[in-house]
Each structure stands twice: as structure tokens, then as C-alpha cells.
Amino acid sequence: MKTGDRLPALLLKMKALRSKLSKSEQQVVDYIIENPEKVIYLSVAGLAEYSNVSDATVVRTCRSIGLNGYQDLKVTLAQDIVTPLQSIHEEINQDDSASLIIDKVFQGTMHALNFTHDTLKVESIEAAADAILHAKSVTIMGLGNSHAVAVDLQHKLMRLDINANAYVDSHMQAIKVTHLGAGDVVFAISHSGSSMDIVDSTQIAKDNGATTISLTNIGSSPLGKLTDIQLYTASKETKYRIVAMSSRIAQMAIIDSIYTIIASKKPDAVDSFHRIEKSLNKKKY
């Protein structure tokens, strides 16, 4: 893949270092060199699968070529092969008007919603709703861009009188999951499915007997492989942007669906809503 007539710097570095790598590391590098734009879509597990190596080999390869890890690879690769405007939205061009940019952003969001709707598994959403409805407690975890989604889920479940708490700090997550067990539910949110802290905390919860639910982008990921119930959005945006926009809206659509399904199964939900609104009205002018 070339940017104009120039081979991106990271790919040049990989070619230069290739002979010093192990055979399995060379397989990873060869795949990246041949498919740089595709790699930006992939999780660690996805690249490992296409390269016919283990997840650990992918991470080791990143470090062998001087990067801090897989996320560093994706960011560096994206910076090498796309323009600054493309990093905001992959369809936007330098000479686009404000009106056209707005249209493209909205179209991208609608595409993510439609694609997510068309690829979701109803039985998985029903299973997640049922697990949450009958849980002793629900621990919601999200970091970075997933922070807002985790808090939104907590807010909705609290309205349904479900014992739910969102943890958006990795240390607090680790502390909380050590106290979970059978009957508890962990809802882990990570667009990439490769957030090390989220995966580690989810593993602890699972080992302790908690039911685990993941919400990630579609495709193989360390988090998705780990959890009991997998929920997926379908967004192309990790190709050019680590901070998601349309995927966050798709995540919230899935959460709204779970919330509504749970509400429909709680006979006292409507009365509870009225009581909540009556209490909140006191806080309005």
C-alpha cells in the first residue's frame, strides 16, 4: 500500500527489520505490509488469526519493531496511511463544505445503526436482558470512550430498580470484581475488545463465577472470546479513528433495547417510572 509514491514509514521499518524477526513474527509483519488498511480494522485476535500465529506473537511482534503494543501499531499505522481529515471521518475530503461534512457524519452514523441492526443476534440481547433482570448485582465496566456508555447503562438500570454500578477506573474495576460471584453479572464495554484492563477484570469476575457480558465491535477479540454472552456493534470507524463516534451511538441503541426488554418484563415498571418522574420534577423550574 502506498501513500502517493511513498511507502509509509512504519511499513518501511518493518521491511528493514524483517530479517531479524522470528519466523512467526515475519508472518505477522508480512500480513501487515500486504494489508495495512485491513489491519486497522482488526483486533489482536483477528490479526493473529489471519497471520496463523498466537495473540501473544502479535503483541511480541509489535514490541520487536519498537512499538509499545498492538494499539500503538494501529495508531501509528493509521497516522501513516491516512490524512488528518480522514482521521476525523473516513469519507470527508479537504474541499468538502460544512453542509456536506454534516451529511457525511450523519450518514456514517445511520450506516453504523443499520449495519448493527442487520447483524445483531436477538437471542444474545434477550440472554443479556434476562441475566441482568435476575442478577443480584450488575457491574458495568468501560474505559475511555466507553465511559459514557457505561454510565448511561447504569442510569437506565437504576430506573428499573436494578442494583447496578458503573466503574470507569481500572483500579476500581479490579477491586470490585474480586468480590463478585455466582448470581452477579459483569457487563464489559470495549469497542476494540482488546482493552487489557477490561479483559483482565472480566477474567477475574468469570473465574469467581459471575456471568459475563461483552459489548464490542463485530469480529474476534480477546474480550469476546472470554465472555458468556457477546453483543456486537458493526462500525467501520476503527479503520481511521481510535475514538469512536458512530459506534458509541450503536452501543447505546443496543443498551436501549436491553433496557426496554427488561422494562417490559417488570410489571411495576410503569408505576416506578411515574414515581421517579415525580421525584425529579422537584428539581426542575
TORKOL-73532 format. One record per residue (C-alpha): x, y, z. Coordinates in steps of 0.001 Angstrom, whole numbers, plus 500000, padded with zeros to 6 digits. Each point is the difference from the previous one (the first is absolute). Layout:
N
X_Y_Z
...
//
This chain:
285
500000_500000_500000
501411_503384_499031
499167_503560_501001
500670_501777_496701
503394_498617_498944
501256_499639_503579
499821_496776_501979
498805_500855_503555
502816_500297_502555
498817_497168_502250
499810_497577_497083
503504_500995_498907
501214_499325_503538
498337_496572_499982
501695_499097_496725
503365_501093_501372
499619_497970_503205
498345_496947_498465
503137_497873_499692
500719_500431_503721
496594_498682_501062
498968_496434_500778
498083_498028_497393
496678_500518_501748
500688_503721_500418
500802_500206_496286
496550_498544_499260
498417_502843_501970
502130_502666_498317
499343_498553_496534
496244_500149_500550
500167_503592_501250
502120_501124_497040
497566_498431_497537
496827_501130_501800
500676_503221_501968
496506_501463_499593
498355_496716_500973
502194_499702_503114
498578_503246_501396
496630_498213_500165
501350_496947_501820
500323_499119_503678
503075_498180_501311
498145_496712_499613
498941_500891_496464
503533_500746_498829
501258_496860_501753
497419_497912_498169
500851_501441_496565
503729_499617_500660
499637_496429_501340
501738_500839_503273
498991_500469_503646
498730_503246_501565
503228_500158_502034
502079_499840_496807
498192_503055_498600
500755_501994_503154
503609_498785_500006
500393_501016_496356
498820_503525_500796
502664_500300_502657
502658_498468_497753
499499_502835_497501
500232_502656_502726
496333_500588_500851
498389_499930_503437
497304_497539_499019
497217_499235_497540
498064_503210_500605
503189_501957_499287
500312_498071_496720
496464_500920_498926
500384_503674_500901
503376_500308_498284
498782_498168_496917
496899_502184_499780
502072_503164_500290
502269_498744_497220
497408_499068_497423
497187_502550_500376
499740_503770_499953
499057_502077_503067
496510_500645_498653
499457_496325_499336
500845_499350_503636
496904_502029_500902
497743_498197_497592
501162_497598_497335
497730_501377_497262
500832_503703_500503
502161_501812_497457
502034_503201_500310
497641_502075_497867
496696_498786_501537
497618_502733_501164
498627_500107_503556
496644_498814_498677
501568_497022_498244
502064_499091_503083
496831_500010_502116
498249_497778_497458
502898_497534_499974
500235_499819_503793
496274_499317_500296
500136_497470_497164
502881_498203_501737
498009_499821_503218
496901_498698_498240
502133_497419_498200
501408_498766_503322
496492_499730_501459
498620_498166_496975
502987_497665_499728
499838_499249_503728
496271_499301_499775
500473_497669_497041
502785_497983_501651
498842_499806_503631
498801_496752_501534
496649_500422_501743
500609_496964_502209
503186_501569_501377
498208_503230_500916
497203_497978_501625
502564_497963_501948
501722_503184_501209
496692_501538_501070
498984_496836_501857
503357_499741_501798
499791_503637_501121
496348_499686_501067
500797_497101_502340
503418_501156_501216
500852_500702_503642
502147_502859_498727
501184_501380_496677
503540_501339_499694
500510_502102_496873
503525_500708_498764
501171_502449_497348
503155_502054_499488
500759_503012_497815
497392_500397_497294
497894_497251_501599
499720_502023_503220
496840_501829_498883
498343_496797_498805
500657_498249_503331
498501_502892_501972
496975_500110_497680
499330_496303_500638
500272_500516_503763
497517_502878_499829
497470_497942_498053
500258_496955_502264
499635_502144_503113
496680_501243_498597
498911_496356_499905
500995_499526_503663
502864_497695_499026
503111_499991_502184
502462_501320_497420
503234_501970_500270
502336_501285_497282
503750_499933_500614
502096_502115_497642
503345_499763_501798
502132_496893_499425
501057_499716_503663
496412_500242_501243
498976_497391_497445
502659_497583_501219
498977_500510_503635
496296_499564_499296
500224_496793_497949
501972_498194_502726
496824_500106_502127
497637_498662_497338
498706_496458_499728
497132_497829_498810
496869_502039_499439
501906_503179_499136
500316_501381_496464
502888_501891_498409
499237_502119_496928
503314_500862_498318
500065_502682_497288
502958_500359_497623
499688_500981_496339
503226_498205_499072
499472_497132_502437
503735_500231_500662
500182_502300_503034
502392_498128_502270
498520_501326_503259
496438_499150_498955
500996_496504_498875
501972_499322_503196
497173_501154_502296
497431_498021_498016
502166_496895_500334
500135_500422_503783
496207_500352_500157
499508_496927_497814
502422_497955_502108
497980_500987_503074
496785_498670_498433
498363_503205_498758
498105_500075_496702
501911_502107_497482
498596_502079_497128
502114_501883_497440
499094_502828_497635
502638_500368_497278
500249_500681_496296
499261_496995_497811
502855_497541_499513
502301_497844_502064
501493_501660_503086
501562_498936_503326
496982_501334_501918
497444_498344_497735
501790_496643_500257
499825_500219_503792
496402_500954_500750
496872_497878_500387
497819_502337_497922
501342_502073_497085
498317_503121_498626
501386_501736_496908
499802_503321_498240
501008_500209_496341
502023_503117_499207
502888_500626_497615
501442_502879_501965
502982_498267_501613
501503_500095_496525
500936_503640_500503
498980_501030_503516
500694_498528_503407
497434_502333_501634
496633_498737_498783
496924_502098_499204
497486_498011_497957
500869_496810_501877
499126_501659_503309
496541_500809_498665
499624_496387_498837
501068_498816_503472
497353_502194_501604
497352_498640_497613
500809_496482_501207
499872_501169_503622
496645_501706_499387
498702_496733_498546
501133_498058_503086
498470_502627_502291
496660_499884_498200
499887_496192_499989
500658_499943_503755
497387_502703_500619
497412_497987_498063
500591_497054_502353
499639_502011_503214
496301_500359_500884
500658_502992_502258
502209_501863_497508
497377_502579_498959
499095_500872_503600
503696_500284_500794
500549_502384_497076
497208_502238_501255
501476_500089_503504
503433_500864_498625
498663_502807_497813
498035_501384_502943
503184_500095_502074
502025_501574_497190
497386_502672_499311
500960_501610_503292
503405_500733_498478
498569_501934_497047
498786_503595_499702
//
